Amino acid sequence: YGNAIDLVAPGGISGNVQSIDRIISTSIGGGTKFGNGTSQAGAMVTGLISVLLNYRNLEKSDMEGLVKASCDNIGAPGWDEFTGYGKLNGDRAIQYLRAPMF
């Protein structure tokens, strides 16, 4: 929340919920586990950046702009202090990057 937020990313739902509402991750010592929170959300963002860099080596500012522009606007139109530019949308970011450049 506040002026520093750029976007939000899926982090799973906490509490006593079905595993479908949580994010699966690897576990220390092997195997997998379900989790939620910023650890999962941060991994979503860095994972997307890794995939995008595999397509094209972009400058930091270009990558940042691409990721922000591809977000799903879930709050007030445009940027807002609760969701930034919206929810991370990796599929859209890849589509934008793969589009022909004019």
N, C-alpha and C positions, 0 to 999 in steps of 0.2 A: 504494500500500500504506500502511495506517495509518489513524489516526482521522479524517483529513481527506477520505477518499474518500467520495463520494456515490453514484457509479454508474460503470459502464464502458460504453464505446460502441465500435461497430465501427471498427477502424482499419486493417484489412487485415492480411495476413500478409506478413512480410518474407522476404527471401532469394530463391532461384531457384525461384519457383513460377509456376504458370499464372496468367494474368491474371484468371481467374475468382475467384481468392482475394485479389485486390487491389481497391482502390477507384479508380474513374476520377474524374478532376478536370480542371479547365481548366488550361492551361499558359500561362506567360508568353510573350507573342508570338503567342498564338492556338493553337488546337488543343486537344487533350486528352492526358493522360498517366495512367499508373497509379501509385498511390502507396500508402503505408502509414504508420502511426504516429499520433501525437497530432494532427498537422495535420488528418488526415482525421477522426479521432474527434471533435475539437472542433467541426469543421464539421457533423457529424451532430447534435450537441446544439444548436448555435445555429440550425441549419436547422429543427429540430423546434420550438424556441421561437418562431421566426418564424411558422411555420404555425399554432401554437396561438394566438398573439396575433391572428392574422387572424380567428379564430373569436370570441374574447372578450378584452377587456382585463382581465387578471387582475392582482392584486397579486403582487409578487415571491414572497412566502411561499406563496401559493396555487399559483402556477405551479410552484414548487419541489416542493411536496407532490404535485401532479398527476404530474409527471415521475417522481418517486421511486416513487409508488404504482403506476405503470404498467410499471415495469421487470420483466423476466423474472428471477426469482430463480435464479441459476446457481451460487451458493456455498452456504454454510450458510444455514439458514432465517432470514429477516429480514435485518438488516444484518450484514455481516462486514467485516473489515479488508482483505480481498483484492478483493472486488467491490462493496463498499458495499451498496446495495439491489438490485443486479443489473445486467443488460444493458439498455440503452435499448431501449424498444419504442414507436416512434412511432405505429404503428397503434393500439395499445391506448390511448395517451394521447389520441389524437383521438377514439376511441370514448368514453372517459370524459368528455371535454369536451362531446361532442354528446349525451350521455345526458340525458333530462329531469331537471330539478332538482325535488326535492320540498321 
